[in-house]
Amino acid sequence: MTGVGKILILIGCALIVVGLIVSFFPKIPWLGKLPGDIAIKKENFSFYFPLTTCLLLSLLFSLIVKLWK
């Protein structure tokens, strides 16, 4: 099995695990409501961008990948 094949299998397994977590825990109370997440609500318009949540998840995944190697 080549290196690319192993990586694709690992990504697939990770997606399955994430899918199971999302299925069993659809609402994580703190996720998406951290300080720094941008939420703008007007009369006919709403915009939400979870900036801090994205940065935190990116840091977490980067640490996992760094520890993996």
N, C-alpha and C positions, 0 to 999 in steps of 0.2 A: 504494500500500500504506500502510495506516495505521500509526501508532506501535505499537499493540497487536499488529498482525500481525507486525511486525519483531521485537518482543520475543518473541513465541511461537516464531518461527522460530529465533531465537538460543538460546532455552531448549531447543528440540528438538535443535539441533546440539550444544549442550553436553552434553545427556543421552546422545547417541550417542557423543561422545568419552569421557565417563565410563564408559559401558558397554564400550567397546573396551578402555579401560585396565584395568578390572576383569576383563575376559575374558582378557587376555594376562598380567596381573600379579595373580593372585588373592590372593597373600600379599605384602603390603608389610611387611617385618620390624618396623619401628618403629611402624607405625600401630596404635594400640589398646593399646600397651604402654608408654606414656609415664608418667613420674612424675606422680601426681595423678589417674590413672585409678582408679576405685573398683572393687574386686573383693572380694566377700564369698563365701566358700565354707563351707558347713556340711554336716552329714550328708546331708540330703535337700533342700538348698536352695542355689542359687548365684545371685548377683546381680552383674551387671557393668555399669558405666556409665562409658564413656570420656570423662570430663569434660574433661581436658586436651586430648585429641584433638579433641573437639568445638569447644573454644575456639580451638585452633590452626587448624582448617579454616575456622571462621567468620571469623577474622582474615584468612586467606589469600584467601577468596572476597570479603570486603569490600574488600581492597586491589585485587584484580583489577577489581571493579566500579568502584571509585573511579578507577582508572587508565583504564578504558574510557571514562568520561565525561570 
